[in-house]
Structure formats: C-alpha cells, structure tokens
Amino acid sequence: VQLQASGGGLVQAGGSLRLSCAASGTSFSFNYMGWYRQAPGKQRELVARISSGGSFLVEDPVKGRFTISRDNAKNTVYLQMNSLKPEDTAVYYCYGFMAIQYWGKGTLVTVSS
C-alpha cells in the first residue's frame, strides 16, 4: 500500500492550497484518512482526519480555515486550506489507517508573509 501526496507549494498569506493524497495497492477503504504536519523544530501534529463514513475532526489551529474530505471510490483524501497563515508552514503528511497506519511522503507547504 502506498500513499502519494501532492499539492504543496509556496503561497502568500491569505491564499489557498488544496492537498491531495491518493492510495494505491489496495482495494479496501481506509477506516481513517487524514493529515499531520510538522513545522521546523516542532513535533508532528494532527491537522484533520476523516472516517470512511464521513465523520471528521479538524484541530483547533486550523478550524474554520481547513476542510477535509475524501473520495472512497478513489481512496483519496483532500485537504482544502484557505486563509493560510505563515504559521501553517510545514511539511504535510497524509496517512491512512487500516489495521495499521500507512504514511505518505510529505509535501511542503510554505506560506510567506
């Protein structure tokens, strides 16, 4: 099973980006899919997650600005990031949980002030 994240880049504060993470190598849907991020010098932190049934959790630092969604048919999870702030700068990692946790390689998001 592999997870491939895409959509990172450089954006000005107040801008938007959409991250995608597509899973391959399995025909089963993950129980959960989501995103963590790790800023320089900081620990990895959960950003948002969503269940196969559509229940979701968005952490406080990004609540109201970020939206998580998924397409079970494509085994893909998305993170729509609006009103980006410099403190959102981090490497964003997607994951999928199905008995064990699978990780994708990170995608860098840089928000300039």
C-alpha positions as a printed Julia matrix, in Angstrom:
113×3 Matrix{Float64}:
   0.0    0.0    0.0
   1.32   3.41  -0.93
   0.06   6.92  -0.29
   1.07   9.7   -2.63
   0.54  13.29  -1.52
   0.55  16.27  -3.83
  -0.48  19.9   -3.96
   2.05  21.6   -1.72
   3.87  24.73  -2.7
   4.57  28.37  -1.94
   1.66  30.71  -1.31
   1.22  34.16   0.17
  -0.58  34.66   3.45
  -4.3   34.68   2.9
  -4.04  32.35  -0.06
  -5.3   28.82  -0.59
  -3.92  25.41  -1.46
  -5.51  22.02  -1.91
  -3.6   18.91  -0.91
  -4.48  15.51  -2.3
  -3.38  12.08  -1.15
  -4.13   9.04  -3.25
  -3.74   5.48  -2.03
  -2.7    2.61  -4.27
  -2.09  -1.06  -3.8
  -5.34  -1.83  -2.03
  -8.97  -2.09  -3.0
 -10.14  -1.62   0.59
 -11.11   1.73   2.05
  -9.13   3.01   4.98
 -11.04   3.29   8.24
  -9.49   6.74   8.63
  -7.51   9.02   6.39
  -6.04  12.32   7.4
  -3.22  14.78   7.6
  -0.48  15.59  10.04
   2.02  18.4    9.72
   5.47  19.09  11.08
   6.9   22.58  11.23
  10.65  23.14  11.58
  11.76  22.4   15.11
   8.34  21.18  16.2
   6.68  17.85  16.73
   4.36  16.34  14.17
   0.77  17.31  14.93
  -2.6   16.13  13.7
  -4.34  18.57  11.39
  -7.51  16.71  10.43
  -8.88  13.24   9.88
 -11.98  11.72   8.32
 -13.58   8.31   8.62
 -14.82   6.15   5.79
 -18.33   7.13   6.84
 -17.57  10.84   6.58
 -17.18  11.77  10.24
 -14.35  14.22  10.58
 -12.18  16.03  13.07
 -10.39  19.3   12.4
  -7.95  20.55  15.01
  -8.38  23.98  16.58
  -5.42  25.8   14.95
  -6.97  25.3   11.51
 -10.66  25.04  12.32
 -12.73  27.29  10.09
  -9.93  27.58   7.54
  -9.17  23.99   6.53
 -11.64  21.41   5.25
 -11.03  17.68   4.92
 -12.87  15.44   2.52
 -12.4   12.08   0.86
 -13.47  10.09  -2.14
 -13.77   6.45  -1.06
 -14.11   5.24  -4.64
 -10.72   6.77  -5.42
  -9.23   6.07  -1.98
  -8.18   9.68  -1.91
  -8.26  12.28   0.85
  -8.16  16.03   0.32
  -7.26  18.99   2.47
  -8.57  22.35   1.33
  -6.56  25.05   3.04
  -7.89  28.61   2.96
  -6.78  31.83   4.65
  -3.31  30.4    5.05
  -1.01  31.91   7.64
   2.79  31.83   7.92
   2.41  29.54  10.93
   0.83  26.95   8.63
   4.23  26.48   7.02
   5.16  22.84   7.47
   5.64  19.52   5.77
   2.21  17.93   5.5
   1.93  14.15   5.74
  -1.11  12.15   4.79
  -1.95   8.84   6.41
  -4.42   6.04   6.15
  -5.38   3.66   8.93
  -6.49   0.12   8.12
  -5.33  -2.24  10.85
  -2.03  -0.37  10.77
  -1.1    3.19   9.93
   0.28   3.9    6.49
   2.12   7.13   5.77
   2.7    9.07   2.61
   5.78  11.1    1.94
   5.38  14.7    2.97
   4.55  17.65   0.83
   5.95  21.04   1.76
   3.64  23.99   2.26
   5.31  27.37   2.63
   3.25  30.44   3.46
   5.01  33.76   3.03
   4.02  36.86   4.97
